[in-house]
Amino acid sequence: MAASDYRRLVVKLGTSTLTAGTPHLSAPRLGELVRQMAELCAAGCEVTVVSSGSMAAGREALSFPALPKEIPAKQMLSAVGQPRLMAHYEKIFALYDRTVAQVLLTRDDLSRRRSYLNARNTLRALLDQKVVPIVNENDAVTTEEIRVGDNDNLSALVANLIDADLLLMLTDQPGVFTADPRRDPQATLFTEISSAEIPEEMWRAAGQTGDTLGTGGMVTKLQAADLARRSGATVVVTLGSDPDVILKAARGEAVGTRFPALVTTLESRKRFILSGADGAGGIQIDAGAARALLSGSSLLPVGITSVSGEFDRGDTVSVRDSNGRELARGLASYQADELAKITGRQSWEIESILGYAYGEEVIHRDQLVLLTHQQEEAA
């Protein structure tokens, strides 16, 4: 069974990796990659896949037609290819008794707080059930305004969405080089970039993959790496055909180009929550709930005494004790009018009162930041 230095991983599979340099999806290559991910799942890791390849699958299904490069043609290919790509994943993961789920996202889903929270909760629920999410951009319906544009940046957004601690981007190169190694035999590999800013030399050296099937290149991989490491994920860009490359990266072995996380996922989440507090909404709690929060528990409706202001699900709200002192800030799982109806009630009553439930917590402890001065006073 595989051991891993990481608990939650996002594996981004580029088109060039999935096709093994051919015009069509490579079943042997996909089978080998799935085997490694299944080993990590069996070892207790949570694995999310961000997969390219739908257009390549669509081209193959339509016998490689000559098409214009405009977005409608690409959307058509994706619509044809996406179910075929998912069928491959479903069939191969099933060999290891793993269930997969299709998750299609747009930038709009990840930029609006409510839909961001919905996407986050869906992915978390899938991972809790040991299901492997297969994520792709919803190319068939996206417009230019709401497209992420490439799966490299999408993988970084997904890593941030689920608080992943490793983002592994597999490509057709061993990593990021000082120049294109296919054109310059003197090009050398950047093995690790730990500086706060990615060196200008690296940006200049980043070029296109030469891949006519995909949409990314080394530039988008650098953009994604910079975003993900600032969200608390270590990033590795490396060669997808390297034997056991996923297992090697998960064990922390030196493969490809590594970008260590600049912050922890907890620090990143805290900054996001604290930056969102605008005083628009507040929750007052009783002494028992205050003690529970300070000991690391989630906030449940039974401990709430009153709700003030207007806020939506996913907004940052202030949590105050019976004396009006601010104890914490967190992301609300229910909007203000919903919360007013379940104030002081038991969690098991939520669904019968509202007709639905987003969970038993009003604010989950993972979405809650205790304010330091209040912790010190309680100590």
C-alpha positions as CSV (number, residue, x, y, z in Angstrom):
1,M,0.0,0.0,0.0
2,A,1.3,3.4,-0.9
3,A,2.5,5.9,1.7
4,S,2.0,9.6,1.2
5,D,3.3,12.8,2.7
6,Y,0.0,14.4,1.7
7,R,-3.6,13.9,2.8
8,R,-5.6,15.6,0.0
9,L,-4.3,15.7,-3.5
10,V,-5.4,17.3,-6.8
11,V,-3.9,15.5,-9.9
12,K,-4.1,17.5,-13.1
13,L,-3.8,15.4,-16.2
14,G,-3.1,17.2,-19.4
15,T,-4.1,16.2,-22.9
16,S,-0.6,15.4,-23.9
17,T,-0.3,13.1,-20.9
18,L,-3.5,11.3,-21.6
19,T,-2.8,10.8,-25.3
20,A,0.8,9.8,-24.8
21,G,1.7,11.9,-27.8
22,T,-0.8,10.4,-30.1
23,P,-4.0,11.9,-31.6
24,H,-6.2,9.8,-29.3
25,L,-6.6,8.8,-25.7
26,S,-4.1,6.2,-24.6
27,A,-5.9,3.4,-22.6
28,P,-2.6,2.0,-21.3
29,R,-1.4,5.4,-20.1
30,L,-4.7,6.2,-18.4
31,G,-4.7,2.8,-16.8
32,E,-1.3,3.3,-15.3
33,L,-2.2,6.7,-13.9
34,V,-5.5,5.4,-12.4
35,R,-3.6,2.5,-10.8
36,Q,-1.4,4.9,-8.9
37,M,-4.3,7.1,-7.8
38,A,-6.2,4.1,-6.7
39,E,-3.2,3.1,-4.5
40,L,-3.2,6.4,-2.9
41,C,-6.9,6.2,-2.2
42,A,-6.4,2.8,-0.6
43,A,-3.8,4.3,1.6
44,G,-6.3,6.8,2.9
45,C,-5.5,9.8,0.7
46,E,-8.3,11.9,-0.9
47,V,-7.7,12.3,-4.6
48,T,-9.4,14.7,-7.0
49,V,-8.7,14.6,-10.7
50,V,-8.8,17.6,-13.0
51,S,-8.8,16.1,-16.4
52,S,-8.2,17.5,-19.9
53,G,-8.9,15.2,-22.8
54,S,-12.5,15.8,-23.7
55,M,-11.8,17.5,-27.0
56,A,-9.3,14.8,-27.9
57,A,-11.9,12.2,-27.2
58,G,-14.4,14.1,-29.2
59,R,-12.1,14.4,-32.2
60,E,-11.5,10.6,-32.1
61,A,-15.2,9.9,-31.9
62,L,-15.9,12.0,-35.0
63,S,-13.0,10.5,-36.9
64,F,-10.7,13.6,-36.5
65,P,-12.7,16.1,-38.6
66,A,-11.1,19.4,-39.8
67,L,-12.8,22.1,-37.8
68,P,-12.3,25.8,-37.2
69,K,-10.6,26.9,-34.0
70,E,-13.5,29.0,-32.8
71,I,-15.1,28.3,-29.4
72,P,-18.3,26.7,-30.8
73,A,-16.3,24.0,-32.5
74,K,-14.3,23.3,-29.3
75,Q,-17.5,23.2,-27.3
76,M,-19.0,20.7,-29.7
77,L,-15.9,18.5,-29.4
78,S,-16.1,18.7,-25.6
79,A,-19.8,17.8,-25.6
80,V,-19.1,14.7,-27.7
81,G,-15.9,13.8,-25.9
82,Q,-16.8,14.4,-22.2
83,P,-19.0,11.3,-21.7
84,R,-16.5,9.1,-23.5
85,L,-13.7,10.4,-21.3
86,M,-15.8,9.7,-18.2
87,A,-16.6,6.2,-19.4
88,H,-12.8,5.5,-19.6
89,Y,-12.3,6.8,-16.0
90,E,-15.4,4.9,-14.7
91,K,-14.3,1.6,-16.3
92,I,-10.7,1.7,-15.1
93,F,-11.3,3.0,-11.5
94,A,-13.9,0.2,-11.2
95,L,-11.1,-2.3,-11.5
96,Y,-10.0,-1.0,-8.1
97,D,-13.5,-0.8,-6.6
98,R,-13.5,3.0,-6.8
99,T,-16.5,5.1,-7.8
100,V,-16.0,8.3,-9.8
101,A,-18.2,11.4,-10.2
102,Q,-18.3,14.0,-12.9
103,V,-18.0,17.6,-11.8
104,L,-18.2,20.3,-14.4
105,L,-17.4,23.9,-13.3
106,T,-17.1,27.4,-14.7
107,R,-15.3,30.4,-13.4
108,D,-18.7,31.8,-12.4
109,D,-19.2,28.8,-10.1
110,L,-16.0,29.6,-8.3
111,S,-16.2,33.4,-8.2
112,R,-19.7,33.8,-6.6
113,R,-19.6,32.9,-2.9
114,R,-22.8,30.9,-2.8
115,S,-22.0,28.7,-5.8
116,Y,-18.4,28.4,-4.5
117,L,-19.7,27.0,-1.3
118,N,-22.0,24.6,-3.1
119,A,-19.2,23.3,-5.2
120,R,-16.9,23.0,-2.1
121,N,-19.6,21.1,-0.2
122,T,-20.3,18.8,-3.2
123,L,-16.6,17.9,-3.6
124,R,-16.2,17.4,0.2
125,A,-19.2,15.1,0.3
126,L,-17.8,13.1,-2.6
127,L,-14.5,12.7,-0.9
128,D,-16.1,11.8,2.4
129,Q,-17.8,8.9,0.6
130,K,-14.5,7.8,-0.9
131,V,-15.6,8.8,-4.4
132,V,-13.0,10.2,-6.8
133,P,-14.2,13.5,-8.4
134,I,-13.3,14.0,-12.1
135,V,-13.3,17.7,-12.7
136,N,-13.4,19.6,-16.0
137,E,-14.5,22.9,-17.2
138,N,-18.1,22.9,-18.4
139,D,-16.9,23.7,-21.9
140,A,-20.2,22.9,-23.7
141,V,-22.0,25.9,-22.1
142,T,-19.4,28.3,-21.1
143,T,-18.9,31.7,-22.7
144,E,-15.7,33.7,-22.8
145,E,-16.7,35.8,-19.8
146,I,-17.1,32.8,-17.5
147,R,-14.5,30.5,-18.8
148,V,-11.4,29.6,-16.7
149,G,-9.8,29.0,-20.0
150,D,-7.4,26.1,-19.2
151,N,-7.3,23.2,-16.8
152,D,-4.0,24.3,-15.3
153,N,-5.6,27.3,-13.6
154,L,-8.8,25.3,-13.0
155,S,-6.7,22.7,-11.1
156,A,-5.3,25.5,-8.9
157,L,-8.8,26.9,-8.2
158,V,-10.0,23.3,-7.3
159,A,-7.0,22.9,-5.0
160,N,-8.0,26.1,-3.2
161,L,-11.6,25.0,-3.2
162,I,-11.0,21.7,-1.3
163,D,-7.9,22.9,0.7
164,A,-5.6,20.4,-1.0
165,D,-2.1,20.1,0.3
166,L,-0.6,18.9,-3.0
167,L,-1.3,19.9,-6.6
168,L,0.4,17.6,-9.1
169,M,0.4,18.8,-12.7
170,L,1.4,16.1,-15.2
171,T,2.6,17.1,-18.6
172,D,4.8,16.0,-21.5
173,Q,7.9,17.6,-20.0
174,P,10.0,16.6,-16.9
175,G,9.3,20.0,-15.4
176,V,10.0,23.7,-16.0
177,F,13.3,24.4,-17.8
178,T,15.4,27.4,-18.4
179,A,14.5,27.1,-22.1
180,D,12.5,24.7,-24.3
181,P,14.4,21.4,-23.9
182,R,13.2,20.2,-27.3
183,R,14.9,23.1,-29.0
184,D,17.8,23.9,-26.6
185,P,20.0,20.9,-25.5
186,Q,21.6,23.2,-22.9
187,A,18.3,23.8,-21.1
188,T,18.4,22.9,-17.4
189,L,15.6,21.9,-15.1
190,F,14.3,24.2,-12.3
191,T,14.1,21.7,-9.4
192,E,12.5,23.9,-6.8
193,I,11.2,27.5,-6.5
194,S,10.6,28.6,-3.0
195,S,11.0,32.3,-3.4
196,A,7.9,34.5,-2.8
197,E,7.9,35.6,-6.4
198,I,8.5,33.3,-9.4
199,P,11.7,34.4,-11.0
200,E,11.4,36.5,-14.1
201,E,13.8,34.2,-15.9
202,M,11.3,31.4,-15.4
203,W,8.4,33.4,-16.9
204,R,10.6,34.3,-19.9
205,A,11.6,30.6,-20.4
206,A,8.0,29.3,-20.2
207,G,6.7,28.5,-23.7
208,Q,3.9,26.7,-25.3
209,T,3.8,22.9,-25.2
210,G,3.5,22.5,-28.9
211,D,0.4,20.4,-28.2
212,T,-2.4,21.0,-30.8
213,L,-5.0,19.0,-28.7
214,G,-4.9,20.9,-25.4
215,T,-5.2,24.6,-24.3
216,G,-2.4,25.0,-21.8
217,G,1.3,25.5,-21.8
218,M,4.1,26.2,-19.3
219,V,2.9,29.8,-18.8
220,T,-0.5,28.6,-17.5
221,K,1.3,26.0,-15.3
222,L,3.3,28.8,-13.7
223,Q,0.2,30.9,-13.2
224,A,-1.5,27.9,-11.6
225,A,1.5,27.0,-9.4
226,D,1.7,30.6,-8.1
227,L,-2.0,30.6,-7.2
228,A,-2.0,27.2,-5.6
229,R,1.1,27.7,-3.5
230,R,-0.4,31.0,-2.2
231,S,-3.5,29.0,-1.2
232,G,-1.5,26.5,0.9
233,A,-0.7,23.7,-1.6
234,T,2.7,22.4,-2.6
235,V,2.8,22.2,-6.4
236,V,4.8,19.7,-8.5
237,V,5.0,20.0,-12.3
238,T,6.5,16.9,-13.9
239,L,6.5,14.2,-16.6
240,G,3.3,12.2,-16.7
241,S,5.0,9.2,-18.4
242,D,7.6,8.8,-15.6
243,P,6.9,5.4,-14.0
244,D,5.0,5.7,-10.7
245,V,5.3,9.5,-10.9
246,I,2.1,10.1,-8.9
247,L,3.3,7.9,-6.1
248,K,6.8,9.4,-6.1
249,A,5.4,12.9,-5.9
250,A,3.0,11.9,-3.1
251,R,5.9,10.5,-1.1
252,G,7.7,13.7,-1.4
253,E,10.4,12.4,-3.7
254,A,12.3,14.8,-5.9
255,V,10.5,14.8,-9.3
256,G,10.0,17.6,-11.7
257,T,9.8,21.2,-10.6
258,R,8.5,21.7,-7.0
259,F,6.9,24.9,-5.7
260,P,6.6,24.6,-1.9
261,A,3.4,26.1,-0.3
262,L,4.0,29.7,0.8
263,V,1.4,29.4,3.6
264,T,-0.6,26.6,5.2
265,T,-4.1,25.9,4.0
266,L,-5.3,27.0,7.4
267,E,-3.5,30.3,7.1
268,S,-5.0,30.8,3.6
269,R,-8.5,30.0,4.8
270,K,-8.2,32.3,7.8
271,R,-7.1,35.2,5.6
272,F,-10.1,34.6,3.3
273,I,-12.5,34.5,6.2
274,L,-11.1,37.6,8.0
275,S,-11.0,39.6,4.8
276,G,-14.7,38.9,4.2
277,A,-16.0,40.3,7.5
278,D,-17.8,43.5,6.7
279,G,-20.2,43.7,9.7
280,A,-23.2,43.0,7.6
281,G,-24.3,40.1,9.8
282,G,-23.9,38.7,13.3
283,I,-24.7,35.8,15.5
284,Q,-25.0,35.9,19.2
285,I,-24.4,32.7,21.2
286,D,-24.9,31.5,24.8
287,A,-22.1,30.6,27.2
288,G,-22.2,26.9,26.4
289,A,-21.7,27.5,22.7
290,A,-18.9,30.0,23.4
291,R,-17.0,27.4,25.5
292,A,-17.6,24.8,22.7
293,L,-16.2,27.2,20.1
294,L,-13.1,28.0,22.1
295,S,-12.5,24.2,22.6
296,G,-12.5,23.7,18.8
297,S,-16.1,22.7,18.1
298,S,-18.4,23.8,15.3
299,L,-21.3,26.2,15.9
300,L,-24.7,24.5,16.1
301,P,-28.1,26.2,16.0
302,V,-28.9,25.1,19.6
303,G,-26.3,27.5,21.0
304,I,-27.5,30.6,19.1
305,T,-29.6,33.2,20.9
306,S,-30.1,35.8,18.2
307,V,-29.3,36.7,14.6
308,S,-28.7,40.3,13.3
309,G,-28.3,41.9,9.9
310,E,-28.7,40.3,6.5
311,F,-26.3,37.8,5.1
312,D,-26.4,35.0,2.5
313,R,-25.2,31.4,2.8
314,G,-21.4,31.5,2.5
315,D,-21.0,35.1,3.8
316,T,-18.6,35.9,6.6
317,V,-20.4,36.6,9.8
318,S,-19.3,37.8,13.3
319,V,-20.0,35.5,16.2
320,R,-20.4,37.2,19.6
321,D,-20.9,36.0,23.2
322,S,-23.7,37.0,25.5
323,N,-21.8,40.2,26.4
324,G,-21.4,41.3,22.8
325,R,-17.7,40.5,22.6
326,E,-16.6,39.1,19.2
327,L,-15.3,35.6,19.6
328,A,-14.9,34.5,16.1
329,R,-15.7,35.0,12.4
330,G,-16.8,32.3,10.0
331,L,-18.7,31.3,6.8
332,A,-22.4,30.8,7.5
333,S,-23.9,27.6,6.2
334,Y,-27.4,29.2,6.3
335,Q,-28.6,32.7,5.3
336,A,-30.0,35.1,7.9
337,D,-33.7,34.4,7.5
338,E,-33.1,30.6,7.5
339,L,-31.0,30.9,10.6
340,A,-33.6,32.9,12.4
341,K,-36.0,30.0,12.0
342,I,-33.7,27.4,13.5
343,T,-32.2,29.6,16.3
344,G,-32.0,27.6,19.5
345,R,-33.2,24.4,17.9
346,Q,-31.5,21.0,17.7
347,S,-29.6,20.1,14.5
348,W,-31.8,17.2,13.8
349,E,-34.8,19.6,13.6
350,I,-33.3,21.7,10.7
351,E,-34.8,19.7,7.8
352,S,-38.3,19.5,9.3
353,I,-38.3,23.3,9.9
354,L,-36.8,24.4,6.6
355,G,-37.7,21.5,4.4
356,Y,-34.0,20.9,3.6
357,A,-30.6,21.0,5.4
358,Y,-27.1,22.1,4.4
359,G,-25.6,20.2,7.3
360,E,-26.0,20.2,11.1
361,E,-23.5,23.0,11.6
362,V,-24.3,26.7,11.3
363,I,-20.6,27.3,11.0
364,H,-18.3,24.3,10.5
365,R,-15.1,24.5,12.6
366,D,-13.1,24.3,9.3
367,Q,-14.8,27.6,8.3
368,L,-14.3,29.4,11.6
369,V,-11.5,31.6,12.8
370,L,-11.2,32.3,16.5
371,L,-10.0,35.7,17.4
372,T,-6.7,35.5,19.3
373,H,-7.5,38.0,22.0
374,Q,-10.6,36.2,22.9
375,Q,-8.8,32.9,23.2
376,E,-6.2,34.5,25.5
377,E,-8.9,35.9,27.7
378,A,-10.6,32.5,28.0
379,A,-7.3,30.7,28.8
